[in-house]
C-alpha cells in the first residue's frame, strides 16, 4: 500500500521534486528557517527509511491542513491520515451537506492563527477608544527636512500602489513584494519620527499588503497586516482607514474563522466611522452578509447584500476622478460577495451565475489590466462548478484565471490544485492542472 505522504502528494498532482520545493517554501514562510529542497528527501520519507525532522513535519502539516497539535499526539506517519479529507470528491451533497445551510464540511484551508475571543474583544475596544480620543494638535517635529521628503516619496508610491489594486499588468506576486517593501519603509520612517502622517502611511501600506496577501491566499500574513492597519489607523485617528482595516479583518474571520466574531468586527467597523465613505460601508455590509450566510441566516444575508448594493450604487452617482476605488472594481467586488454568500448558503447553482459573470473581461480600459484579486475571487467559483458537476466550466474558469493573473504564487496555486485534484483523471481538469503548473513561479 502506498505511503500516506505519497498519496497526499499525488492528490496534489506534484512530483517529488515539486513537493520538496513546496515543503521548503512553507518551512521558510512559517519562520522555521531554510531547509534544502531535495527530491531524495521526499523519496526517503515515502519509503519509510527516514522520518522527517519535527519542523519539516510542521510544514507538511500546514500544507495539508492538519493542526500542529496532532503532531504531538500521533507519531509519523499516522497523523498524515488526518489529511485524507482534503482530497474528498466534491459533489452537490458533500460540499455543503451534512449540516445546516452554510455549514461547511470541506475544509481545505490550512490552519491560520486568528486573534479570537477576549483578545479580539480587547483589541477592538482599544482601537475604537484610541480613534475617538482627543489628540493634541502638536505633531512630532522632524529633525531634518529630509524626513518630509522621504515621507512624500513613500506617500506617492503608496498612492500608485493603491491605484494598481484597481487593475494592473503587474503580476500580483510582484505587486505584493513591492507593497511589503513600502510597508517596511513606512514602519522605519514612523519609528524614526512618529507622527499622525506616518501612522496613516503605515495603515495604508498595511491595508495594501493585507488585500494582496489575501488575494494570494497568504492568510496568516493578511491577518497580521490587518491588525497592524487597525493599530496604525487608530493611532492616527483616521476612522475611514480604521473601518477599512476592520472590513479586511472581518473578511478573514468570515472565510476561515468564527462568523460570530466576524459580525462583531463588522459592527465595530460601522461604529468606527459612522460617516465613512459609502464603498467602505458597502463592503462592511458584504462581509456581514457572508458571515450571516455561514450561520445559515439566509434572509438577513440577502438583506445585507441588498443594502450593500444600494449604498454602492448611490456612491457611484457621485464618484470623482480622484477617488481611490474605481466603480468597476466596486461592482465586481459586490458580484464576488454575492457569489460567496450564495455558496455559503449551499446554493452553488445560484452562486455560479455570479462567478461566471466575474470570469468575463471587464468594461475597464484594457491598458489598466486585470484585478490582482481576481484569482482569489474565482476560487469559490471553481468550487461551485465542481459541486454542480460542471467540470468543463470549472476548467475554463481555471484557464481564465491563470491567463489573466500570470504568476499565481504557491499558496493560491495550491488551493486550485486541491480543488481539482479529485478530478485530475478527467482530460479537461488534467489540462487545467497542467496550465497551473506551467505558469507557476520559476
BATOR-626174 format. One record per residue (C-alpha): residue number from 1; residue in one letter; x, y, z. Coordinates in pm, 1 decimal, padded with zeros to 6 digits. Last residue first. Layout:
BEGIN
(atom NUM "A" (X Y Z))
...
// end
This chain:
BEGIN
(atom 442 "X" (01018.6 02997.6 -01167.6))
(atom 441 "X" (00680.0 03065.8 -01018.4))
(atom 440 "X" (00389.8 02865.9 -01158.1))
(atom 439 "X" (00254.0 02926.1 -01507.7))
(atom 438 "X" (00320.6 02579.1 -01648.6))
(atom 437 "X" (00192.7 02402.2 -01338.0))
(atom 436 "X" (-00143.9 02578.9 -01343.8))
(atom 435 "X" (-00178.7 02502.4 -01714.7))
(atom 434 "X" (-00100.9 02137.4 -01645.5))
(atom 433 "X" (-00373.6 02133.4 -01380.0))
(atom 432 "X" (-00618.2 02282.1 -01631.0))
(atom 431 "X" (-00522.6 02016.6 -01886.0))
(atom 430 "X" (-00584.0 01744.9 -01627.3))
(atom 429 "X" (-00920.7 01900.0 -01549.1))
(atom 428 "X" (-01023.1 01883.7 -01915.8))
(atom 427 "X" (-00889.6 01529.0 -01956.4))
(atom 426 "X" (-01063.3 01390.4 -01643.2))
(atom 425 "X" (-00805.8 01197.0 -01441.0))
(atom 424 "X" (-00739.6 01505.6 -01225.2))
(atom 423 "X" (-01092.9 01506.8 -01082.1))
(atom 422 "X" (-01004.5 01461.8 -00712.3))
(atom 421 "X" (-00706.3 01700.1 -00762.2))
(atom 420 "X" (-00905.8 01998.0 -00894.1))
(atom 419 "X" (-00992.1 02165.1 -00565.3))
(atom 418 "X" (-00656.2 02090.2 -00410.7))
(atom 417 "X" (-00473.4 02217.8 -00716.1))
(atom 416 "X" (-00663.6 02547.3 -00700.1))
(atom 415 "X" (-00559.6 02594.1 -00336.1))
(atom 414 "X" (-00200.9 02504.5 -00422.0))
(atom 413 "X" (-00190.6 02770.2 -00695.5))
(atom 412 "X" (-00308.3 03030.6 -00445.1))
(atom 411 "X" (-00039.1 02929.6 -00196.6))
(atom 410 "X" (00246.2 02893.8 -00448.0))
(atom 409 "X" (00209.2 03226.8 -00631.1))
(atom 408 "X" (-00022.0 03296.6 -00921.6))
(atom 407 "X" (00220.1 03406.2 -01196.2))
(atom 406 "X" (00013.6 03514.8 -01495.9))
(atom 405 "X" (-00303.0 03658.3 -01347.5))
(atom 404 "X" (-00521.8 03693.7 -01659.1))
(atom 403 "X" (-00420.7 03364.1 -01818.1))
(atom 402 "X" (-00420.0 03164.5 -01495.4))
(atom 401 "X" (-00768.1 03282.0 -01400.4))
(atom 400 "X" (-00914.9 03219.2 -01746.5))
(atom 399 "X" (-00768.5 02868.6 -01757.6))
(atom 398 "X" (-00910.3 02796.3 -01411.3))
(atom 397 "X" (-01254.2 02923.5 -01515.5))
(atom 396 "X" (-01249.6 02703.1 -01826.1))
(atom 395 "X" (-01162.1 02401.0 -01613.9))
(atom 394 "X" (-01453.5 02468.4 -01378.1))
(atom 393 "X" (-01691.7 02521.1 -01670.6))
(atom 392 "X" (-01584.1 02191.5 -01828.9))
(atom 391 "X" (-01611.4 02009.6 -01495.8))
(atom 390 "X" (-01972.6 02116.0 -01444.3))
(atom 389 "X" (-02054.2 01854.7 -01177.5))
(atom 388 "X" (-02259.1 02110.5 -00985.4))
(atom 387 "X" (-02025.2 02094.1 -00686.5))
(atom 386 "X" (-01734.1 02127.5 -00928.2))
(atom 385 "X" (-01884.5 02447.9 -01068.6))
(atom 384 "X" (-01938.2 02593.2 -00720.7))
(atom 383 "X" (-01584.2 02511.1 -00606.3))
(atom 382 "X" (-01445.9 02670.8 -00923.8))
(atom 381 "X" (-01641.1 02985.1 -00837.7))
(atom 380 "X" (-01507.1 02963.9 -00482.4))
(atom 379 "X" (-01158.2 03021.3 -00631.6))
(atom 378 "X" (-01283.3 03294.4 -00865.7))
(atom 377 "X" (-01243.1 03577.2 -00613.4))
(atom 376 "X" (-00894.3 03458.2 -00515.7))
(atom 375 "X" (-00775.7 03465.9 -00875.3))
(atom 374 "X" (-00942.9 03802.6 -00943.9))
(atom 373 "X" (-00769.3 03985.5 -00657.4))
(atom 372 "X" (-00492.9 04137.4 -00872.5))
(atom 371 "X" (-00766.4 04298.6 -01086.5))
(atom 370 "X" (-00696.3 04272.3 -01457.1))
(atom 369 "X" (-00513.3 04534.8 -01666.6))
(atom 368 "X" (-00545.8 04912.0 -01691.9))
(atom 367 "X" (-00440.2 04903.3 -02057.3))
(atom 366 "X" (-00759.5 04719.8 -02147.8))
(atom 365 "X" (-00975.7 05013.9 -02027.4))
(atom 364 "X" (-01242.2 04887.1 -01791.6))
(atom 363 "X" (-01551.1 04706.8 -01921.8))
(atom 362 "X" (-01416.1 04393.7 -01765.9))
(atom 361 "X" (-01343.0 04069.5 -01949.3))
(atom 360 "X" (-01552.7 03778.5 -01820.2))
(atom 359 "X" (-01487.4 03533.9 -01539.0))
(atom 358 "X" (-01669.5 03761.0 -01294.5))
(atom 357 "X" (-02003.4 03699.8 -01467.8))
(atom 356 "X" (-01948.8 03324.8 -01438.3))
(atom 355 "X" (-01882.2 03380.1 -01067.6))
(atom 354 "X" (-02220.3 03547.4 -01025.6))
(atom 353 "X" (-02415.9 03273.9 -01203.8))
(atom 352 "X" (-02217.6 03006.6 -01018.7))
(atom 351 "X" (-02352.5 03126.1 -00684.1))
(atom 350 "X" (-02712.3 03046.9 -00778.8))
(atom 349 "X" (-02613.8 02695.8 -00888.4))
(atom 348 "X" (-02392.1 02653.0 -00580.6))
(atom 347 "X" (-02677.2 02724.5 -00335.0))
(atom 346 "X" (-02548.5 02594.2 -00000.9))
(atom 345 "X" (-02587.9 02924.4 00184.7))
(atom 344 "X" (-02209.5 02964.8 00189.3))
(atom 343 "X" (-02216.7 02941.8 -00190.8))
(atom 342 "X" (-02490.6 03204.0 -00205.9))
(atom 341 "X" (-02277.9 03441.4 00002.9))
(atom 340 "X" (-01965.0 03367.4 -00199.7))
(atom 339 "X" (-02137.8 03456.2 -00526.4))
(atom 338 "X" (-02297.3 03774.1 -00393.4))
(atom 337 "X" (-01963.3 03887.7 -00246.5))
(atom 336 "X" (-01790.6 03827.7 -00581.2))
(atom 335 "X" (-02052.6 04041.2 -00757.4))
(atom 334 "X" (-02001.5 04317.8 -00499.4))
(atom 333 "X" (-01626.6 04310.0 -00562.6))
(atom 332 "X" (-01703.1 04332.7 -00935.5))
(atom 331 "X" (-01922.1 04637.7 -00885.6))
(atom 330 "X" (-01664.3 04808.4 -00666.8))
(atom 329 "X" (-01381.7 04738.9 -00908.6))
(atom 328 "X" (-01581.3 04888.3 -01197.0))
(atom 327 "X" (-01657.9 05194.1 -00984.5))
(atom 326 "X" (-01283.0 05253.2 -00927.9))
(atom 325 "X" (-01182.4 05290.5 -00565.6))
(atom 324 "X" (-00919.3 05552.7 -00485.6))
(atom 323 "X" (-01139.0 05851.1 -00571.6))
(atom 322 "X" (-00961.5 06123.4 -00765.9))
(atom 321 "X" (-01180.6 06101.9 -01076.9))
(atom 320 "X" (-01496.8 06173.9 -00872.4))
(atom 319 "X" (-01781.8 05938.4 -00786.2))
(atom 318 "X" (-02119.0 06097.3 -00702.6))
(atom 317 "X" (-02351.8 05851.5 -00875.4))
(atom 316 "X" (-02102.9 05588.6 -00768.0))
(atom 315 "X" (-02195.4 05626.2 -00403.6))
(atom 314 "X" (-02566.7 05567.9 -00461.5))
(atom 313 "X" (-02494.5 05240.4 -00636.3))
(atom 312 "X" (-02261.1 05134.5 -00355.7))
(atom 311 "X" (-02514.0 05204.4 -00081.3))
(atom 310 "X" (-02795.6 05025.8 -00267.4))
(atom 309 "X" (-02586.1 04718.1 -00346.9))
(atom 308 "X" (-02456.8 04696.7 00010.9))
(atom 307 "X" (-02813.8 04719.5 00142.9))
(atom 306 "X" (-02929.3 04445.5 -00091.6))
(atom 305 "X" (-02638.8 04227.4 00019.8))
(atom 304 "X" (-02726.9 04286.0 00384.9))
(atom 303 "X" (-03090.7 04189.1 00316.9))
(atom 302 "X" (-02972.7 03873.5 00141.6))
(atom 301 "X" (-02771.0 03775.4 00448.7))
(atom 300 "X" (-03060.2 03854.6 00684.1))
(atom 299 "X" (-03295.3 03628.3 00489.7))
(atom 298 "X" (-03038.0 03348.2 00458.9))
(atom 297 "X" (-02931.9 03314.0 00821.2))
(atom 296 "X" (-02745.8 02982.2 00770.8))
(atom 295 "X" (-02461.4 03081.6 01003.3))
(atom 294 "X" (-02217.5 03089.2 00712.9))
(atom 293 "X" (-02468.8 03309.8 00532.8))
(atom 292 "X" (-02464.3 03559.3 00820.1))
(atom 291 "X" (-02084.7 03584.1 00788.3))
(atom 290 "X" (-02115.9 03632.8 00412.2))
(atom 289 "X" (-02375.6 03907.9 00452.2))
(atom 288 "X" (-02171.3 04082.4 00721.1))
(atom 287 "X" (-01869.1 04088.9 00492.9))
(atom 286 "X" (-02086.0 04243.3 00221.7))
(atom 285 "X" (-02229.1 04502.1 00465.7))
(atom 284 "X" (-01871.7 04601.4 00555.2))
(atom 283 "X" (-01807.0 04629.5 00181.9))
(atom 282 "X" (-02094.6 04873.7 00145.6))
(atom 281 "X" (-01977.8 05089.0 00437.0))
(atom 280 "X" (-01629.6 05109.6 00283.7))
(atom 279 "X" (-01775.3 05199.6 -00056.7))
(atom 278 "X" (-02003.1 05461.7 00107.4))
(atom 277 "X" (-01716.2 05659.3 00263.5))
(atom 276 "X" (-01727.8 05651.2 00645.0))
(atom 275 "X" (-01989.0 05861.0 00825.8))
(atom 274 "X" (-02045.1 05621.7 01114.1))
(atom 273 "X" (-01675.2 05553.4 01113.0))
(atom 272 "X" (-01561.9 05328.4 01395.4))
(atom 271 "X" (-01915.5 05216.0 01476.7))
(atom 270 "X" (-01963.4 05056.1 01133.9))
(atom 269 "X" (-01628.5 04884.1 01163.7))
(atom 268 "X" (-01702.6 04766.3 01518.8))
(atom 267 "X" (-02024.1 04606.4 01391.8))
(atom 266 "X" (-01826.2 04432.7 01116.6))
(atom 265 "X" (-01578.7 04303.0 01376.8))
(atom 264 "X" (-01861.5 04160.1 01588.0))
(atom 263 "X" (-02011.4 04000.9 01277.2))
(atom 262 "X" (-01676.3 03835.4 01205.7))
(atom 261 "X" (-01670.5 03711.7 01564.7))
(atom 260 "X" (-01998.5 03531.8 01502.4))
(atom 259 "X" (-01864.3 03400.9 01169.9))
(atom 258 "X" (-01573.5 03225.9 01350.3))
(atom 257 "X" (-01266.0 03183.9 01133.9))
(atom 256 "X" (-01170.1 03091.9 00778.5))
(atom 255 "X" (-01388.1 03288.4 00537.2))
(atom 254 "X" (-01572.5 03520.1 00774.6))
(atom 253 "X" (-01273.2 03568.4 01004.5))
(atom 252 "X" (-01056.3 03690.4 00716.1))
(atom 251 "X" (-01337.1 03913.2 00585.8))
(atom 250 "X" (-01381.1 04069.6 00929.5))
(atom 249 "X" (-01013.0 04161.8 00940.3))
(atom 248 "X" (-01037.4 04330.4 00599.9))
(atom 247 "X" (-01353.1 04521.3 00699.7))
(atom 246 "X" (-01182.0 04620.1 01025.6))
(atom 245 "X" (-00894.4 04766.2 00823.8))
(atom 244 "X" (-01136.4 04963.7 00606.6))
(atom 243 "X" (-01318.0 05099.0 00914.6))
(atom 242 "X" (-00984.2 05205.6 01063.0))
(atom 241 "X" (-00881.6 05372.5 00738.0))
(atom 240 "X" (-01201.2 05578.4 00743.4))
(atom 239 "X" (-01168.2 05646.7 01115.9))
(atom 238 "X" (-00824.8 05806.2 01081.2))
(atom 237 "X" (-00737.7 05872.0 01445.0))
(atom 236 "X" (-00368.8 05833.2 01351.6))
(atom 235 "X" (-00318.5 05591.1 01640.1))
(atom 234 "X" (-00641.7 05413.7 01544.7))
(atom 233 "X" (-00524.3 05383.9 01183.1))
(atom 232 "X" (-00190.3 05242.7 01297.6))
(atom 231 "X" (-00340.7 04983.9 01531.3))
(atom 230 "X" (-00603.8 04870.2 01281.4))
(atom 229 "X" (-00352.5 04860.2 00996.0))
(atom 228 "X" (-00121.9 04638.4 01200.6))
(atom 227 "X" (-00411.6 04403.6 01274.7))
(atom 226 "X" (-00497.2 04384.2 00903.3))
(atom 225 "X" (-00131.6 04320.7 00817.9))
(atom 224 "X" (-00112.7 04033.5 01065.6))
(atom 223 "X" (-00428.0 03871.9 00928.6))
(atom 222 "X" (-00304.9 03902.7 00570.4))
(atom 221 "X" (00021.8 03732.8 00672.7))
(atom 220 "X" (-00166.8 03437.0 00817.3))
(atom 219 "X" (-00389.8 03423.1 00509.3))
(atom 218 "X" (-00127.6 03412.8 00234.4))
(atom 217 "X" (-00402.4 03302.9 -00005.8))
(atom 216 "X" (-00264.1 03520.8 -00291.8))
(atom 215 "X" (-00560.0 03761.5 -00285.6))
(atom 214 "X" (-00547.7 03755.7 00094.7))
(atom 213 "X" (-00187.5 03873.0 00085.6))
(atom 212 "X" (-00279.1 04136.1 -00173.6))
(atom 211 "X" (-00551.4 04282.1 00047.5))
(atom 210 "X" (-00336.6 04266.2 00358.0))
(atom 209 "X" (-00037.2 04423.3 00186.8))
(atom 208 "X" (-00249.7 04712.3 00059.6))
(atom 207 "X" (-00405.5 04762.1 00403.1))
(atom 206 "X" (-00061.3 04754.7 00566.5))
(atom 205 "X" (00059.1 05023.3 00323.9))
(atom 204 "X" (-00236.2 05247.1 00415.9))
(atom 203 "X" (-00200.4 05189.5 00791.4))
(atom 202 "X" (00173.5 05262.9 00791.6))
(atom 201 "X" (00108.6 05579.3 00590.2))
(atom 200 "X" (-00155.0 05694.7 00837.0))
(atom 199 "X" (00084.2 05636.6 01125.9))
(atom 198 "X" (00349.5 05834.7 00936.2))
(atom 197 "X" (00115.6 06130.4 00897.5))
(atom 196 "X" (-00010.3 06114.4 01256.2))
(atom 195 "X" (00350.9 06141.5 01372.1))
(atom 194 "X" (00638.4 05914.9 01469.7))
(atom 193 "X" (00983.8 06026.3 01351.8))
(atom 192 "X" (01237.2 05743.1 01343.4))
(atom 191 "X" (00990.2 05464.8 01420.8))
(atom 190 "X" (00744.1 05600.1 01165.0))
(atom 189 "X" (01012.7 05617.1 00895.9))
(atom 188 "X" (01107.1 05255.1 00953.2))
(atom 187 "X" (00741.9 05146.1 00952.5))
(atom 186 "X" (00682.0 05329.7 00623.1))
(atom 185 "X" (00992.8 05169.1 00472.9))
(atom 184 "X" (00874.3 04823.1 00582.5))
(atom 183 "X" (00533.3 04892.0 00428.9))
(atom 182 "X" (00694.6 05001.9 00103.4))
(atom 181 "X" (00887.5 04673.2 00085.7))
(atom 180 "X" (00570.4 04476.6 00158.4))
(atom 179 "X" (00390.3 04659.9 -00122.7))
(atom 178 "X" (00668.4 04578.5 -00370.1))
(atom 177 "X" (00658.6 04207.5 -00282.5))
(atom 176 "X" (00280.2 04205.1 -00315.9))
(atom 175 "X" (00296.4 04373.6 -00656.9))
(atom 174 "X" (00540.3 04107.5 -00774.7))
(atom 173 "X" (00308.4 03825.5 -00662.8))
(atom 172 "X" (00005.5 04007.2 -00806.2))
(atom 171 "X" (00160.5 04005.1 -01152.6))
(atom 170 "X" (00196.6 04360.7 -01291.6))
(atom 169 "X" (-00049.1 04447.2 -01570.7))
(atom 168 "X" (-00270.6 04619.4 -01316.3))
(atom 167 "X" (-00629.0 04694.1 -01227.1))
(atom 166 "X" (-00796.0 04885.2 -00943.7))
(atom 165 "X" (-00542.3 04749.9 -00691.5))
(atom 164 "X" (-00274.3 04923.4 -00901.2))
(atom 163 "X" (-00425.6 05258.0 -00798.1))
(atom 162 "X" (-00347.4 05181.7 -00435.7))
(atom 161 "X" (00009.3 05101.0 -00537.3))
(atom 160 "X" (00045.2 05442.2 -00703.1))
(atom 159 "X" (-00085.9 05613.2 -00388.7))
(atom 158 "X" (00170.6 05418.3 -00185.4))
(atom 157 "X" (00447.6 05531.1 -00421.9))
(atom 156 "X" (00348.5 05894.8 -00372.7))
(atom 155 "X" (00326.4 05855.2 00005.9))
(atom 154 "X" (00667.9 05689.5 00014.1))
(atom 153 "X" (00821.6 05981.2 -00174.5))
(atom 152 "X" (00641.6 06245.6 00032.0))
(atom 151 "X" (00753.2 06084.8 00358.6))
(atom 150 "X" (01108.6 06080.2 00233.7))
(atom 149 "X" (01087.9 06450.0 00153.6))
(atom 148 "X" (00944.0 06534.8 00492.8))
(atom 147 "X" (01214.5 06328.6 00661.5))
(atom 146 "X" (01487.2 06507.1 00462.5))
(atom 145 "X" (01372.3 06840.6 00603.7))
(atom 144 "X" (01554.1 06747.0 00919.1))
(atom 143 "X" (01483.2 06651.5 01277.8))
(atom 142 "X" (01114.0 06611.0 01219.7))
(atom 141 "X" (00881.9 06770.2 01474.0))
(atom 140 "X" (00623.7 06546.2 01635.1))
(atom 139 "X" (00275.6 06687.3 01592.6))
(atom 138 "X" (00109.8 06939.6 01819.1))
(atom 137 "X" (-00266.3 06938.3 01766.2))
(atom 136 "X" (-00307.9 06724.4 02073.2))
(atom 135 "X" (-00535.2 06429.6 02027.2))
(atom 134 "X" (-00888.6 06385.5 02154.1))
(atom 133 "X" (-00979.5 06019.4 02191.1))
(atom 132 "X" (-01217.6 05857.7 01941.8))
(atom 131 "X" (-00963.8 05656.1 01741.3))
(atom 130 "X" (-00787.7 05535.3 02054.2))
(atom 129 "X" (-01114.2 05413.1 02206.3))
(atom 128 "X" (-01219.8 05230.2 01890.3))
(atom 127 "X" (-00879.9 05063.2 01862.4))
(atom 126 "X" (-00866.5 04963.8 02228.9))
(atom 125 "X" (-01216.6 04818.1 02220.2))
(atom 124 "X" (-01137.4 04617.1 01906.5))
(atom 123 "X" (-00813.1 04481.8 02052.7))
(atom 122 "X" (-00982.6 04386.6 02380.3))
(atom 121 "X" (-01260.6 04199.5 02200.7))
(atom 120 "X" (-01004.8 04012.4 01987.6))
(atom 119 "X" (-00801.6 03913.1 02292.9))
(atom 118 "X" (-01119.3 03801.4 02472.7))
(atom 117 "X" (-01204.3 03551.9 02196.0))
(atom 116 "X" (-01002.2 03542.9 01875.9))
(atom 115 "X" (-00689.5 03676.7 01706.0))
(atom 114 "X" (-00650.5 03428.2 01424.5))
(atom 113 "X" (-00369.9 03179.8 01372.8))
(atom 112 "X" (-00446.9 03018.8 01039.5))
(atom 111 "X" (-00488.8 02644.9 00981.8))
(atom 110 "X" (-00461.9 02537.8 00617.0))
(atom 109 "X" (-00778.7 02571.7 00410.9))
(atom 108 "X" (-00919.6 02256.2 00255.6))
(atom 107 "X" (-01210.1 02233.8 00499.4))
(atom 106 "X" (-01498.5 02051.6 00333.6))
(atom 105 "X" (-01798.5 02006.1 00562.7))
(atom 104 "X" (-01911.1 02366.2 00555.2))
(atom 103 "X" (-02219.8 02472.6 00747.5))
(atom 102 "X" (-02392.5 02746.6 00548.2))
(atom 101 "X" (-02724.8 02572.5 00545.8))
(atom 100 "X" (-02746.9 02338.8 00845.4))
(atom 99 "X" (-02536.9 02023.9 00846.2))
(atom 98 "X" (-02421.1 01724.2 00643.0))
(atom 97 "X" (-02414.6 01896.3 00308.2))
(atom 96 "X" (-02220.0 02198.4 00188.5))
(atom 95 "X" (-01970.4 02042.6 -00049.2))
(atom 94 "X" (-02074.7 01684.3 00019.9))
(atom 93 "X" (-02419.4 01653.5 -00131.8))
(atom 92 "X" (-02385.3 01851.7 -00453.8))
(atom 91 "X" (-02048.9 01694.4 -00532.3))
(atom 90 "X" (-01686.8 01732.5 -00436.0))
(atom 89 "X" (-01466.6 01423.3 -00416.0))
(atom 88 "X" (-01260.9 01410.9 -00098.7))
(atom 87 "X" (-00894.7 01505.1 -00131.2))
(atom 86 "X" (-00872.3 01723.2 00177.0))
(atom 85 "X" (-01036.0 01450.4 00384.9))
(atom 84 "X" (-00720.0 01240.2 00386.8))
(atom 83 "X" (-00534.7 01498.1 00595.9))
(atom 82 "X" (-00597.2 01313.5 00924.1))
(atom 81 "X" (-00417.0 01016.3 00769.7))
(atom 80 "X" (-00093.5 01214.1 00793.3))
(atom 79 "X" (-00111.0 01186.8 01174.6))
(atom 78 "X" (-00007.9 00821.5 01145.6))
(atom 77 "X" (00320.1 00888.5 00961.7))
(atom 76 "X" (00475.1 00984.9 01197.0))
(atom 75 "X" (00364.2 00959.2 01557.6))
(atom 74 "X" (00039.9 01098.8 01694.2))
(atom 73 "X" (-00038.5 01343.0 01976.4))
(atom 72 "X" (00245.6 01588.7 01927.1))
(atom 71 "X" (00193.3 01600.5 01550.3))
(atom 70 "X" (-00178.6 01649.0 01612.9))
(atom 69 "X" (-00106.7 01977.7 01789.4))
(atom 68 "X" (00011.6 02125.4 01457.7))
(atom 67 "X" (-00341.1 02117.8 01318.2))
(atom 66 "X" (-00359.2 01928.4 00983.5))
(atom 65 "X" (-00440.9 02141.4 00678.1))
(atom 64 "X" (-00232.2 01954.7 00422.6))
(atom 63 "X" (00033.4 02219.7 00362.9))
(atom 62 "X" (00047.1 02318.0 00730.4))
(atom 61 "X" (00100.6 01956.1 00834.8))
(atom 60 "X" (00387.9 01924.9 00586.7))
(atom 59 "X" (00549.9 02240.1 00728.1))
(atom 58 "X" (00512.5 02115.2 01085.3))
(atom 57 "X" (00653.7 01777.7 00979.3))
(atom 56 "X" (00958.2 01957.7 00839.2))
(atom 55 "X" (00999.0 02130.3 01175.6))
(atom 54 "X" (00989.1 01792.6 01351.8))
(atom 53 "X" (01252.3 01637.4 01125.4))
(atom 52 "X" (01117.1 01394.8 00868.4))
(atom 51 "X" (01130.3 01019.8 00949.5))
(atom 50 "X" (01366.8 00830.2 00722.9))
(atom 49 "X" (01354.0 00485.6 00557.3))
(atom 48 "X" (00975.0 00483.3 00529.2))
(atom 47 "X" (00985.2 00479.1 00150.0))
(atom 46 "X" (00778.1 00797.1 00136.7))
(atom 45 "X" (01016.2 00986.0 00363.0))
(atom 44 "X" (01315.7 00857.8 00165.5))
(atom 43 "X" (01165.0 00973.7 -00165.8))
(atom 42 "X" (01077.1 01311.9 -00016.4))
(atom 41 "X" (01435.2 01358.0 00098.3))
(atom 40 "X" (01573.6 01249.7 -00239.1))
(atom 39 "X" (01371.9 01517.4 -00419.3))
(atom 38 "X" (01575.9 01785.7 -00246.2))
(atom 37 "X" (01454.0 02125.5 -00128.8))
(atom 36 "X" (01710.9 02204.3 00140.9))
(atom 35 "X" (01577.9 02372.8 00450.8))
(atom 34 "X" (01563.7 02737.0 00549.2))
(atom 33 "X" (01429.6 02862.3 00878.1))
(atom 32 "X" (01117.2 02773.6 01074.5))
(atom 31 "X" (00951.6 03112.7 01024.6))
(atom 30 "X" (00635.0 02962.6 00877.6))
(atom 29 "X" (00728.4 03106.4 00536.7))
(atom 28 "X" (01062.9 02922.0 00543.5))
(atom 27 "X" (00914.4 02577.9 00609.9))
(atom 26 "X" (00637.0 02653.2 00358.7))
(atom 25 "X" (00895.0 02727.7 00088.8))
(atom 24 "X" (01094.1 02412.1 00171.5))
(atom 23 "X" (00782.0 02194.5 00177.9))
(atom 22 "X" (00669.5 02332.1 -00160.5))
(atom 21 "X" (01013.4 02277.6 -00317.4))
(atom 20 "X" (01017.7 01916.9 -00192.5))
(atom 19 "X" (00669.6 01868.5 -00337.5))
(atom 18 "X" (00791.1 01987.1 -00676.4))
(atom 17 "X" (01090.7 01749.2 -00657.5))
(atom 16 "X" (00861.7 01458.4 -00568.5))
(atom 15 "X" (00616.5 01530.4 -00849.8))
(atom 14 "X" (00300.1 01716.9 -00762.7))
(atom 13 "X" (-00059.7 01643.0 -00865.9))
(atom 12 "X" (-00196.3 01745.6 -00527.3))
(atom 11 "X" (-00352.3 01401.0 -00480.0))
(atom 10 "X" (-00013.0 01252.0 -00566.6))
(atom 9 "X" (00145.7 01434.3 -00273.3))
(atom 8 "X" (-00125.4 01314.1 -00036.6))
(atom 7 "X" (-00094.7 00952.8 -00151.9))
(atom 6 "X" (00284.5 00963.5 -00135.8))
(atom 5 "X" (00263.8 01100.0 00217.9))
(atom 4 "X" (00028.0 00819.1 00320.2))
(atom 3 "X" (00280.8 00558.1 00192.9))
(atom 2 "X" (00141.5 00345.2 -00087.5))
(atom 1 "X" (00000.0 00000.0 00000.0))
// end
